[in-house]
């Protein structure tokens, strides 16, 4: 199964303290919306993954991953990272910004949910791509110049997701 996700906005480095937990949850919400749309159009996902037994409770959230060990699936990510800087110029820390992105694709640990945060309307369940980032078997990153930026910190990231089976069984028989 192959599909694309995108993110447009600020993508901060994973280093340092501050509001990185809140930042990752905001990005996670950006992806939740797209993944809920994916489930609305993909009958296999809707009928098989969208089950109470797949829910993972963290604080007040019920997270539901698309790629999970229960389904014997892994993912490959091909990331196109567009940024305002010209190619060759590095603003910030690319590898730590990608770490922020990948962390935002997975279900957070309890300590990674902002204090006082709770599900908003249409966030129960809260869809995430990954149960855990260990389910990423391969990823590649290409960077280029983002020509339509609104401020110097805005990026556009396009992620091609390829979900693969690690073994075939009844639970994932329809995964392509």
C-alpha positions as CSV (number, residue, x, y, z in Angstrom):
1,X,0.0,0.0,0.0
2,X,1.4,3.3,-1.0
3,X,0.2,6.9,-0.3
4,X,1.5,10.4,0.4
5,X,1.3,12.6,3.4
6,X,2.4,16.3,3.5
7,X,3.2,18.9,6.1
8,X,3.4,22.6,5.5
9,X,4.5,24.8,8.4
10,X,7.4,25.3,10.9
11,X,9.5,22.2,11.5
12,X,11.7,22.8,14.6
13,X,14.8,20.9,15.6
14,X,14.4,18.0,18.1
15,X,17.1,19.5,20.2
16,X,16.6,21.6,23.3
17,X,13.7,22.0,25.7
18,X,10.9,24.5,25.2
19,X,7.7,23.6,23.4
20,X,9.0,20.6,21.3
21,X,6.3,18.3,22.9
22,X,3.6,20.7,21.9
23,X,5.1,21.2,18.4
24,X,5.2,17.4,17.7
25,X,1.6,17.1,18.8
26,X,0.6,19.9,16.5
27,X,2.3,18.1,13.6
28,X,0.7,14.9,14.7
29,X,-2.7,16.6,14.4
30,X,-1.8,17.7,10.9
31,X,-1.2,14.1,9.9
32,X,-4.2,12.8,11.8
33,X,-6.6,14.7,9.5
34,X,-5.0,13.2,6.4
35,X,-4.9,9.7,7.9
36,X,-8.6,9.9,8.8
37,X,-9.3,10.9,5.2
38,X,-7.3,7.9,4.0
39,X,-9.4,5.6,6.2
40,X,-12.6,7.1,4.9
41,X,-11.7,6.1,1.3
42,X,-9.8,2.9,1.9
43,X,-12.2,0.0,2.7
44,X,-9.5,-2.4,3.9
45,X,-8.1,0.1,6.4
46,X,-11.6,1.2,7.5
47,X,-12.8,-2.3,8.1
48,X,-9.6,-3.9,9.5
49,X,-7.5,-1.3,11.3
50,X,-10.3,0.8,12.7
51,X,-11.1,-1.7,15.5
52,X,-11.2,-1.2,19.2
53,X,-8.6,-3.9,19.8
54,X,-6.0,-1.8,17.9
55,X,-6.5,1.3,20.1
56,X,-3.5,2.3,22.2
57,X,-4.5,4.4,25.2
58,X,-2.1,7.3,26.2
59,X,-3.3,9.8,28.7
60,X,-6.8,10.9,27.5
61,X,-6.1,9.8,23.9
62,X,-7.1,6.6,22.0
63,X,-4.4,6.4,19.3
64,X,-4.9,4.1,16.3
65,X,-1.8,3.4,14.2
66,X,-1.9,2.4,10.5
67,X,1.5,0.6,10.7
68,X,1.6,-1.7,13.7
69,X,3.2,-4.9,15.0
70,X,-0.3,-6.4,15.4
71,X,-0.7,-6.3,11.6
72,X,2.9,-7.4,10.9
73,X,3.5,-4.3,8.8
74,X,6.5,-1.9,8.4
75,X,6.9,1.3,6.4
76,X,9.4,2.9,4.1
77,X,9.4,6.6,4.0
78,X,10.7,8.7,1.1
79,X,10.8,12.3,2.3
80,X,11.0,15.4,0.1
81,X,12.0,18.3,2.3
82,X,11.5,21.8,0.7
83,X,12.9,24.7,2.6
84,X,13.4,28.4,2.0
85,X,17.2,28.2,2.0
86,X,18.9,27.7,-1.3
87,X,20.3,24.3,-1.9
88,X,23.6,23.9,-0.1
89,X,22.7,26.4,2.6
90,X,21.6,24.8,5.8
91,X,19.4,26.8,8.2
92,X,19.0,24.9,11.3
93,X,19.6,21.2,11.9
94,X,18.3,19.0,9.1
95,X,18.8,15.6,10.8
96,X,17.1,16.8,14.0
97,X,14.2,18.4,12.1
98,X,13.7,15.0,10.3
99,X,13.8,13.4,13.8
100,X,11.0,15.8,14.9
101,X,9.0,14.8,11.8
102,X,9.4,11.0,12.3
103,X,8.5,11.4,16.0
104,X,5.3,13.2,14.9
105,X,4.4,10.2,12.7
106,X,4.3,7.8,15.7
107,X,2.2,7.4,18.8
108,X,3.7,9.5,21.5
109,X,4.7,8.1,24.9
110,X,2.7,9.5,27.9
111,X,5.5,11.9,28.7
112,X,5.3,13.3,25.1
113,X,1.7,14.5,25.3
114,X,1.4,18.1,26.2
115,X,0.1,18.6,29.8
116,X,-3.6,19.3,29.8
117,X,-4.0,18.3,26.1
118,X,-7.1,16.2,25.2
119,X,-8.7,15.0,22.0
120,X,-10.5,17.6,20.0
121,X,-13.6,17.0,17.9
122,X,-13.0,14.1,15.4
123,X,-9.9,12.9,17.3
124,X,-11.3,9.8,18.8
125,X,-9.6,7.7,17.6
126,X,-6.5,9.7,16.9
127,X,-4.8,8.3,13.9
128,X,-1.1,8.0,13.6
129,X,1.0,6.5,10.9
130,X,3.2,4.4,13.2
131,X,2.8,2.5,16.4
132,X,6.5,3.1,17.0
133,X,9.3,4.5,14.9
134,X,11.1,1.1,15.0
135,X,8.5,0.1,12.3
136,X,10.3,2.3,9.7
137,X,12.5,-0.1,7.8
138,X,14.0,2.4,5.4
139,X,13.8,6.2,4.8
140,X,15.4,8.6,2.4
141,X,15.5,12.4,2.5
142,X,15.9,14.8,-0.4
143,X,16.1,18.5,0.2
144,X,15.4,21.4,-2.3
145,X,14.5,25.0,-2.4
146,X,10.9,25.9,-1.3
147,X,9.8,28.7,-3.6
148,X,6.4,29.4,-2.1
149,X,7.4,30.1,1.5
150,X,5.5,32.6,3.6
151,X,8.2,33.1,6.3
152,X,11.8,32.0,6.5
153,X,11.0,29.1,8.9
154,X,8.2,27.5,6.8
155,X,8.9,24.2,5.1
156,X,6.9,21.8,2.8
157,X,7.5,18.1,3.4
158,X,6.0,15.5,1.2
159,X,6.3,11.9,2.5
160,X,5.7,8.9,0.2
161,X,4.7,6.1,2.5
162,X,5.1,2.5,1.4
163,X,3.5,0.0,3.9
164,X,4.7,-3.6,3.6
165,X,3.9,-6.8,5.3
166,X,6.6,-8.6,7.2
167,X,4.6,-11.8,7.1
168,X,1.3,-12.8,5.6
169,X,-1.5,-13.9,7.8
170,X,-5.3,-13.5,8.0
171,X,-5.1,-10.0,9.6
172,X,-3.2,-8.4,6.7
173,X,-4.2,-10.6,3.8
174,X,-5.6,-7.7,1.8
175,X,-2.5,-5.4,2.3
176,X,-0.9,-4.8,-1.1
